[in-house]
Amino acid sequence: MVSINWKVNPKPTKKQFEEMKFIPSTLFSKTAKERFSKLDKDYIYKKATEELFPIIGNKELCEFIEKEISSNLDYYSKKPAIKVIDLGSAGGSLSTLFLLDILGKHNLLEKTKLVLIDVSEKALESTIVGNFYLPDLLFEKYFSYFKSAVEVKAELSKAKYFCSGITNLPKNIGQFDICISGFTFHHLNLQDKQKATSEIERITLEGGVIGLVDECLTYEDYCDWLNAHKNEFNSSGEQVPLAQECFISLEEQKSFFKTLSIKHESKTRYYYCLCGIKQ
Ligand SMILES: C[S@@+](CC[C@H](N)C(=O)[O-])C[C@H]1O[C@@H](n2cnc3c(N)ncnc32)[C@H](O)[C@@H]1O
């Protein structure tokens, strides 16, 4: 039986680290909402200046999507609409931005219907109204279609959005050609990772593209991260609280998919990336 402390443990033992995946989901969603509501404006900026791997990981995911799009360009160009969804897309959402950049590069933005999901209402609103900072680095080094923050924010403002957990998406949300989730699954406990995987499969069209990238930190790297973030502040000088997290391996995450034909997988020190086609 795992004992419940209704706060994130800032100094877990190795055993407590291994048991984090059994902590009740309410602690995960409550602390994610608190953290990302405070990080709303600063999330992407901090990634670009403090830890690059979420940028690299989302780029890798979208490189797979770009390969799929360019090998089926005729199909996508003839479709009247391309429905795409990003699960966990607050604070500007790097995952969404990389996806839109690829769609723009292939002249598909006009027919793109974007849906954004997040558990934090405030952070989701920041994405939609463009209330976040975008570092120059993204334009200089990573985007090929977008040239300015104004262009990016204009695209995001057209999105439809739902404040919802990704384990229980709105029943009538429809089905999507492309479903992605970037660095969100470590905010779910083990059972919820399984539920969210089923939701991804439910809402993706047969033949549609699924892309998942997430953190898989070791105990030592997680402790270093906690140490570096124990006194974190946002640009308004407010303290940013920790969110409950837990990590599983690429292999374990793969075992949750029932209808995914895997076409790309990779594992680095900090993240795994898993992409494929829904059967
Ligand atoms: C680390 S951020 C990643 C944002 C974006 N996908 C990216 O790659 O930049 C994780 C996001 O997941 C959201 N989140 C956490 N738990 C969630 C849940 N159960 N359902 C929906 N969103 C959740 C957080 O509010 C946050 O916006």
The ligand as an SDF file (V2000), in Angstrom:
LIG
                    3D

 27 29  0  0  0  0  0  0  0  0999 V2000
    5.1080   19.6690  -19.9500 C   0  0  0  0  0  0  0  0  0  0  0  0
    3.6510   20.3770  -20.5950 S   0  0  0  0  0  0  0  0  0  0  0  0
    3.7580   20.0050  -22.3100 C   0  0  0  0  0  0  0  0  0  0  0  0
    3.0550   21.0040  -23.1930 C   0  0  0  0  0  0  0  0  0  0  0  0
    3.2220   20.7600  -24.6820 C   0  0  0  0  0  0  0  0  0  0  0  0
    2.6170   19.5400  -25.1330 N   0  0  0  0  0  0  0  0  0  0  0  0
    4.6620   20.7790  -25.0990 C   0  0  0  0  0  0  0  0  0  0  0  0
    5.1620   19.7830  -25.5830 O   0  0  0  0  0  0  0  0  0  0  0  0
    5.2560   21.8340  -24.9440 O   0  0  0  0  0  0  0  0  0  0  0  0
    2.4310   19.2500  -20.0320 C   0  0  0  0  0  0  0  0  0  0  0  0
    1.0230   19.7250  -20.2600 C   0  0  0  0  0  0  0  0  0  0  0  0
    0.1140   18.6760  -19.9380 O   0  0  0  0  0  0  0  0  0  0  0  0
   -0.9850   19.2120  -19.2180 C   0  0  0  0  0  0  0  0  0  0  0  0
   -1.5730   18.1290  -18.4400 N   0  0  0  0  0  0  0  0  0  0  0  0
   -1.0880   17.5290  -17.3400 C   0  0  0  0  0  0  0  0  0  0  0  0
   -1.9070   16.5500  -16.9250 N   0  0  0  0  0  0  0  0  0  0  0  0
   -2.9370   16.5200  -17.7950 C   0  0  0  0  0  0  0  0  0  0  0  0
   -4.1210   15.7310  -17.9150 C   0  0  0  0  0  0  0  0  0  0  0  0
   -4.4000   14.7610  -17.0440 N   0  0  0  0  0  0  0  0  0  0  0  0
   -4.9560   15.9790  -18.9290 N   0  0  0  0  0  0  0  0  0  0  0  0
   -4.7110   16.9900  -19.8180 C   0  0  0  0  0  0  0  0  0  0  0  0
   -3.6120   17.7610  -19.7510 N   0  0  0  0  0  0  0  0  0  0  0  0
   -2.7380   17.5410  -18.7650 C   0  0  0  0  0  0  0  0  0  0  0  0
   -0.3550   20.3370  -18.3950 C   0  0  0  0  0  0  0  0  0  0  0  0
   -1.3110   21.2700  -17.9240 O   0  0  0  0  0  0  0  0  0  0  0  0
    0.6320   20.9030  -19.3970 C   0  0  0  0  0  0  0  0  0  0  0  0
    0.0420   21.8680  -20.2190 O   0  0  0  0  0  0  0  0  0  0  0  0
  1  2  1  0
  2  3  1  0
  2 10  1  0
  3  4  1  0
  4  5  1  0
  5  6  1  0
  5  7  1  0
  7  8  2  0
  7  9  1  0
 10 11  1  0
 11 12  1  0
 11 26  1  0
 12 13  1  0
 13 14  1  0
 13 24  1  0
 14 15  1  0
 14 23  1  0
 15 16  2  0
 16 17  1  0
 17 18  1  0
 17 23  2  0
 18 19  1  0
 18 20  2  0
 20 21  1  0
 21 22  2  0
 22 23  1  0
 24 25  1  0
 24 26  1  0
 26 27  1  0
M  CHG  2   2   1   9  -1
M  END
$$$$
